[in-house]
Amino acid sequence: MMGPGRGVRSAAGRLPGQRTENIGKTLRRLLARMRRELAWLGLALLMGVISVAFVVSGPKILGNATNVLFDGVVSKQFKTGTTKAQAVAQLRAHGHGQIADMVAKMNITPGAGVEMKRLGLILGLAALVYLLGAIFTWGQGYVMAGVTQRTMFRLRRDVEEKLARLPLSYFDSHSHGDILSRVTNDIDNLTTTLQQGLSQLLTSLLTLVGVLGMMFWISPLLAGVSLIIIPLAVVVTFLVARRSQIQFADQWERTGTLNGLVEETHTGHALVQIYGRRGSTIDEFGRQNRRLYESSFRAQFLSGIIQPTMQFIGNLNYVAIAVLGGRGVASGSFSLGGVQAFIQYSRQFTMPLTQIASQMNMLQSGLASAERVFEFLDAPEETADQPTGAEPTRRPSITGRVDLEHVFFRYEPDKPLIEDFTLKVAPGRTVAIVGPTGAGKTTIVNLLVRFYEIDKGRILLDGTDYRRLSREDVRRAFGMVLQDTWLFAGTIRDNLAYGKEGATDEEIVAAAKTAYVDHFVRTLPDGYETLLDEDASNISSGQKQLLTIARALLANPSILILDEATSNVDTRTEVIIQQAMARLRQGRTSFIIAHRLSTIRDADTIIVMDGGRIVEQGRHAELLDRHGLYHSLYNNQFTEAEESAG
């Protein structure tokens, strides 16, 4: 369900299709997070330099092997005992001047043939060079994997800590699916970008520099021709990247929206079925899925244009080098091995350019995800326990006295909700809060446990302003049993022990017996070791509620907040739950948000709220005698119950 403030804009605040707001800033923040890995990055860079040095020397060595072969083949064409000068002269005498020029530049020994020993040494050196290059490449990959995973480990840790510091208002105003997408999908995508893209980008840049140096060493002319493709590559990459960047940002926004829809539909699956919304939900999923498909298709198509375009430009460069190199060999200005090596270098030169260009889609996708994660990390947090800088007061225990003095609160600045609310509750007393929908009942509970901060007034616990206490101490004093039960995937024992860290088996069983849990648990095949699934669907609603009551008992809080949860259970189970809740309230200050007014007759005080104010206050019989709002609410509920029974 959409929370307050959500509408056309995405949860990140951007309109769909809007480009990543500041790539430079996002990239700087990402690099700043890797500052702790500078030593390892330096080692990876060194290993990359060594690896590239070995790899780029390979074609030159193989070119020498080609020269040895070619020199041997040509040498075999002349008679043994003839000198090189005589062979060249003979060629010129027969009108083969161009061939003579070529032979003059070659290292031949007429009649000798191929020097196999020398050829073997050269090929062995080439194999060793490539092996060492591969070893250092593997080493660089290993180091970069560590850099990436440690960086992402810290990022995931920061995200988890951020979740604990966010106010409830953030979760009210953002789709749970979008939040989940940011902390899972976006971080996974960023991890992939760093793991694959960063290492390859580093290797490609080093290879580009190394290959360019070797090309200028072999032939400045051919190297100059090859350099022409660099500005073309930059222009193509820039033009395409500008357009695909927008689509990548939109792609991850759409992913978050789709995840939100899936999460909401899964959570409310039963309601979707009951209200016959299966078809419309599938249609909505189809629309969102189509939008994600369209933005993803455009992003991948646009970024995918880069690589084939670069290959086309590289092939043009290859043709130019082949033509010029062939003429150079024929004229004797280049050796055959030199041209062969240069052609290999030209391929190696365009390959890193192509890789860099093709990495742009991954880089843009990763930066779009990084910006979404950083937006999450930049979200406003709960205010510090003491904004003035003073140390929060530490209270070892709270007896349960609660005072609300002239409390004002509003969710939105222009819409007042709680106005001048005053209430005093003595320790051990039970206060029921009733009123029509929107009266502010749940808001009072949220204020008591500091999920939201009050605008004006004071809330006192045992006479101390609770803003002088740490949030941890305030919330430790409260126990909550909500209408929506929350149980996690695990054993029943684990779910009960969640109420108290380090709880013993005896304490768990004692709480279970008090809350009428022990009996039904022991009827299960595995007893307290029974595994609950994620929705605890293998036990009944009433049993879920009893487990949450037992968990609250084990926590032994001073103050209880009970959101009555008996409307969806049968009468017998309701009686058991009411008895368990009565035991839970014994000796504790209790606030009950009442839905069935018949269940709060024994409350010490009933607060009737309307429009964020207390309009009536007293015991059950007194309020009925006044014939006010409570009387109206009670009679309406009683009448509805009679009509339902009839």
N, C-alpha and C positions, 0 to 999 in steps of 0.2 A: 504494500500500500504506500502511496506517496505521502511523505511527511510534509509539514508546513514549509512553505516557501519554495516547493518544487513545482516546476511548470514546464514551459517550453525549453528552458535552458537545461543543459545537462547538469549532473551532480557536480561537475568540476567548475561550473559557472560559464562554460564556453558554449557558444551556439554550435550545433553540428556543422561540420565543414570548415570551421574556423581553423587556421593553421596554428601549429605550435607557437606559443606566444614569443618565446625568446630562446632560440636554439643555443646561442652563445652562452647565455646565463646557465641554461641547463647543463651544457657540456662542461662549463667551468665547475659547477657544483659536483658533477660526477667525477671529474678529475681530482677535485679537492678531497673527495672521499677515498681516493686511492693514494693520498699523500703518504699514508703509513706504509705503503708498499713500495716506496721509492727505491730502496735497496734491491728488492727483488725485481722491480722494473728495470733497474740498471743492469742487473745480471742477465735478464731476458734480452735486453738491448745488446749486451756484449755477445751473448750466444748467437743472437740474430746476425750480428755483424760477421762473426766468424763463419757461421753457416753460409751466409750469402757469399762471403769471400771464396769459400770452397766451391760453392755451386757455380758461381759466375766464371771461375777459372776453368771449369770443365770443358766448355766449347772451345776455348783456346787450345787446351791440351789435345782435344780430339781433332782440332784443325791441324795441329802438328802431325798427328798420326795420319791424317789424310794426305798431307804433303809428303810424308815418308812413302806411303803407298804410291802416290802419283809419280813421285821422283823415281821410284823403283821401276814402275811400269814404263816410263819414258826412257829410263836408262837402258832398259832391255831392248829398246828399238835401235840402239847403235852398237857397232862392232866393239868387241873387247879390245882394249889397247888404244882406242881413239880417245883423244882428250875432249874436254867439254868445248874448248875453243874451236877445235876441228869440226865437231858436230854442228856447232852454230854456223860455221863458215859453209859447211856442206848444204845446210838448209837455205842459206841466203843464195848460194850458187844455183840452187834449183828453183829459185823464185818464191820461197816460203819465208819471206821476211818477217811476217807477223808471228809465225810459229817460232822463228829464230829468236825474236825478242822475248817470247815467253820462256823458251828454254834457257836463254841467257840469265834470266832471273831465278832459275830453279837450281837446286842443289843436286845435280846428277853426277853419276859415275858411269860412263858408257859401258854397257855389257854387264853391269854388276847386279841388276835386279833389285828386289825389295830387301831392305835390311831387316830381317825378321826379329833379330835380337833387340834392335832399337825400337821397332814397332811394339814388341811385347812389353818393353819397359814403359813406353808411353801409355799403352792401354792399361797396364797395371797401375800406373800413377793416376790415370783418370778414374779407375774403379775406386782407388783409395780416397781420392778427393771427394767423389760422390758419396761414399760411405761416411766419411767424416762430416760432410755437409748434412747428411740425414741424421746422424747422431746428435749434432748440435741443434738441428731443427726439432727433434724429439725432446731434447732437453729444454729448449725454449718453450715448447708446448706444455711441458710438465710444470715449468715455473709459472707460466701465464695462467694455467688452470688453478694453481694455488692462489695467485693474486686475485683472480676473478671470484673464486669461491669464498675467500676470506672477506673480500669487499662486500659480497652479497650476504654473507653471514652477518656482518655488522649492520647492513641495511635492513635485513629481516628483523634483527634484534631491535633496532631503532623503531621500526614500524610496530612491533609488538608492544614496546614500551609506550609508544605514542597512543595506541589504542586504550591503554590504561589511563592516560592523562586527558583524554578527550571528554568534554562534558556530554551529558545526555542529549542536549540540544543538537549536537552534531549528528547523532544517530537518528534523531527525529526528523532531521531535514535532509538526510542523504539516504538513497536507496541502499539497503543491505547488500544487494547483489553487486552494486557498483563498488562499494567498499571492499567486498570480497574480491572483486576483479582486480582492484588496485593492489591488494596485498598478496595476491597469488599470481594471476595471469600476467600483470604488468611486471612484477619482479622476475617471474620466469622468463619473460621476453627479454628483459634487460640482461639477465644472466646469459642467455643465449647470444645476445649481441656482443657482450664483452668476451665471452668464451671463444666465440668463433671470429667475430669481426675484428676485435682489437689485435689479436695475434696475427691474423692474416693481413690487416692493414699495416702493422709494423713490418712484417716480412716483405710485403709488396713495396713499401717505400724504400727499404734497404736494398731490395733487388733492383729497383729502378735506378738508384744511385750507382750501385755496383756495375750493372750492365751498361749504363751510359758511359762510365769511365772506361770500360773495356772497349766499347765501340769507338770512342775517340782515340784510344790507343792503336786500334787496328787501322781506322780510316776516319780522319776528321770530316772528309767530304761526305761519306755515307752516313756518318753520325749526324751531320747537319741536316741531311735529308730526313732522317728519322725524327728529329726534333720537331718537324713541322706538325706532327700529329698531336703534340702536347696541347697547344692552344685549342685545337679542334676538340680534343677529349674534354678539356675544361669547359668549353662552351656547351657541348652536348650535355655533360653532367649537370651543369648549373641550370640550364633551361628545363631539363626534365625534373630535376630535384625540386625546383620551386613548386612545380605542380603536384608532384607526388607527396610532398611534405604535408599538404593540406589533407590529402586523402588518408595518410597514415594516422594523423591526429583524429580524424573522423572515425577511422576503423576502430581504434581502441575506445573511443567514446561509445560507439555502437555496441562494442563487446560488453562494456559495463552495463549498458541499458538492457541488452538481451539477458545477461546474467541476473539482473534485478528481476526481470519478468519471470525467469525460470525459478528463481528462489521464492518469489511470492506465490507462484502457482503451486510449487511443491509444498510449501508450508500450508497453504489453504486448499490442498487437493480435495479434501472431503467436501468443503463448501462449493468448490467448482462443480463437483458432481451433483450435489444436492440441488443447486440452483440452475442446473442445466446449462452451465456456461462453458461446457467442454468445447463446443464448436467455436464460440466466439474467442475463447482463449487460444485455440489452435490457430484461428485466423490472425489474432494479434501476434502470436509467435511467428507466423508466416510473414507478416508485414515487417516485424523487427528483424527477422532473419534475412529477408530480402534486402533491407537497408544495409545490414552488415555485409551481405554478399556484394552489393553494388559498390560500397566504399572500399571493401577489400579488393575487389576485382580492379577498380580504377587504380588503387595504390600499387598493386602488384604489376598490373599491365604497364603503367607509366614507368615504374622503376625497372621493369623487365626490358624496356626499350633500350636501356643504356648498354647492356652487354652486347647484343647483336650489332648495334651501331658501332661500338668500339671494335668489334671483330671485323666489320666491313672496312673501317678506317685502317685497321692493322693490316688487312689483306692488301689494300692499296699501297701501303708502305712496303709490304713484302715484295710486291711486283716491281716497284721502283728500285729496290735494292737488288733484286735478282737481275734486272736489266743492266743497271750500272755496274754491278759486280761482274757479270759475265763479260761485259766489254773490257773491264779492267783486267780480268784474267787473260783475255785474248790479246790485249796490248802489252801484257807483262807488268802492268803497274800493280796488280794484286796477285797473290798466290791463290791457288785453288782452295787450300786449307783455310786461308784467311777469309775468303769469301764465304766458305761453308760456315766457319765460326761466326762471321758477322750475321749471316742469315739466321743462325740459331739465336744469336743475341737479339736480333730484331724481333724474333718470336718471344723471347724472354722479356723484351722491352715492352711489347704491347700487352703481354699477359698480365703484369702487375697493374698496368693502366686499366685493363678490363676488370681485373679483380677489385681494384679500388672503386671503379664506377659501379660494379655490381654490388659492392658492399654498401653503397649509398642507401639502397632500400632497407637493408637490415639496420644501418645506422639511424636512418630517419625513424623507423619503427621503434627502435630501442630508445631513442631520445624522446619520442612521443610518450612511451611508457614511463621513462624516467621523470618527465615533467608531471605526469599524473601522480606518481609516487611522491615527488617533492611537494606537490600541491597538498597532498594528504599530510605530509610531515609539517607543512607550514600552517595547517589549520589551527585556529585559536584554541588554546588549551584552557583547562580549568584554572581559575586564578589561584595564585599561591595561597597556602594556608594563612599566612600573615603578610599581606602586601606591604605593611609598614616595615618589614624586616625583622620584627621581634620573633623570638622563638615561640612556637605554639605551646600552650599549656598542656602538660601531660597529665591525664587523669587515669589512675590505675583501674578504676571502676566507676560506674555511674549507677546510682540507686534507682533512677527512673522518674524523677520529677521533671516535668516538661512545661515550660511557659512560652507562649507566643504573645509578644507585646506589639500591638499596632503594626502588624506585618502588611506590607504592600508588595505585590508582585504582578508582573505582566510578561507574557511571552513575546509580544510585539509591542513596540513603544507606543503605538496609538490605540491599543486595545487593552484597557485595564481588566484585570481578572480578580485577583485577591486584593481587597481594599480594607485597610484598618481592621485586620483580623486579630482578635485578642482571645486567648484561651489559657487557662491554668489547669494543669493535670497533676494531681498528687501521686506519689509513688504507689504502685500496685492497683491503681484504679483503671477501669475499662471505659473507654470513650468510643462511642459509635458515631460515625459521621455519615449522615444520609442527606439526600437531596436529589433534585432532578438532574438529568444528564447535562453536563457542562457547568454544574454549580461550582466546581473547583475541588471536589473531594480528592481525586488522585493528585492534583497539584499540591495540596497540603502535605500529602505523603512524600512527594518528591522534594519538597522544601525541607521536611524534617530530616531526611537522610542526606541533604546537601547535593542532590542531583542537580539542582538549580540553586542559584544564590538569590536571596531576597533583595528587593530594591530598597526598601526602608523597613525600619523596625528592628526587633531583636527576637531571636529564638534562644532560650536558655535551657541548658541541661544541668540539673542540680545547682541552679543559680549562676552558672557560667555561660557567657555568650558563646554559642557553639562555634563562632568564627575564631575564638581564641583556642579552640581545640583543633588538632589535626583531623582531616577528613577520615583518616584511618581509625582514630579513636572514636569519632562520632559514629561511623558505620559499624564499628565493632559492638557498639552498645545496642544496635538494632538487630532484630531477627524478622524475616519477612516470609509469609506464606501467601503466595499470590494465587489469583484465580487461574492464571495460565501456569500450570506446573512445568518446572524445568528439571529434567533429568537427563544425564548424559549417557553415552554408550559406555557401558562398564558393568561391573557387578552391583548387586543391591548393596553389598557391604561398602563398596567404594562410594556409591551415591550418598549413603548415610554418613560416612566418615568425612564427606566434604564439609559438613557443618563444623567440624573441629579438627584442626591439624593434630596428628599424633593420637587420635582417639583409640582407646583400647577396645578389645572385643567385648569386654564386660560393659563398658560405657555404651557401645553401639547397641547391644542387646537390651540393656536397661531402657534406653530411649525408645527402642522399637516396641518393647512391651507397654510402656506408658502410652504410646500413640496407637495401640491396637494393631501394630504391624507384625509383631513376632509370630502371631498365630498363622496368618495367611502365608508368610514367608516360609515357614516350616512345612507347609503343605506343598511347596514347589519342589520339584525333583532335586535341584541343587541348592535349595535353601538360600542362605545369604550369598552364595557364590553364583546365583542365577544371573546370567548375562542379560542386560537390557539392551535393546537396539537403540538407534539414535532417537526414535520417537517414543521409546518405551511402549510400543504397541502390543507387547506380549503380556501386559498386565492391564487391569481395568482402570478407568478414570478415577474411581474412588480409591483404589490402591495407590495410584500415583500421588493423590492428594495426601494420603496417610503417610507416605514416605517423606514428602516435603515437611509435614508436621514433625515427624520423628527427627529429621535433619535439623530443624529449628530447635527442637528440644535439646539435642546434643550440643548445639552451639551455646545454649544457656545464656541468651541475651537478657539485658535489663528491660528492654522495651520491645514490644511486639507490634508489627503491622500486619493485620490480617485482612486480605481481600477475599471475602467469603466466597467459597468455591463449591457450593453444594447444589447449584442449579441444574447440573447435568448428570446427577446421580439419582439412584432410586431412594425411596423414603428410608429404608432400613440402613443403607450406606450413609445417608445424610445424618441419621441419628448417631452413627458411630463416629463420623467426622466431627460432628458438633461436640461429642463427648471428649474426643481427642483434643480439640481446640480449647475446650474448657480446662482440661488438665494443663495444656500448654500455657494458658493465661494465668494460672495460679501463682500469686506472688509477683507478678510482672505488670508493669504499666502496658496497657494494650490500646491500640487504635484499630477499630474495625470499620472498614468501608463496607457498609451494609447494602445488600441488594434485596434480600428477603427480610422485610422489617419484622416478621414474626420471630426471627432468630436473635433479636437484640433486646428483647423485653427485659432481660436481667442486667443490661449495661448500667454502670453507675451514672453515666451521663450520656445523653443523646444530643448530638449537635446537628441541627438542621441548617443546611447551607442553601443559599440561592443567590446567584449572581456574585459569587466570591465573598459573601458576607454571611455571618451567623444571624439567622432570622429567628431561630427558636433554640432553646436549650433547656433540658430537664430530663426527668425520667419518663419512661414509657407511658405510665398512667397519666402523669401530669400533662404531657403533650397532647394526649388524646382528649383530655378535658378542655383544653384551650380551643379546640376546633379550628386550629390554624393549618399551616402547610403540612405538618406531620400527619395530622388527622386526615387530611385529604389524600396524601400519599398512601397511608396505611389502608384506608377504606377502598381506594382504587385497586390496590394490590389484592385485597381480600375479595373484592367483587370479581376481579379477573380470575382468581383462583376458583371461585364458586362456578363461574361460567365455564371454565376449563373442565371442572369436574362434572358439570352437567352435560 
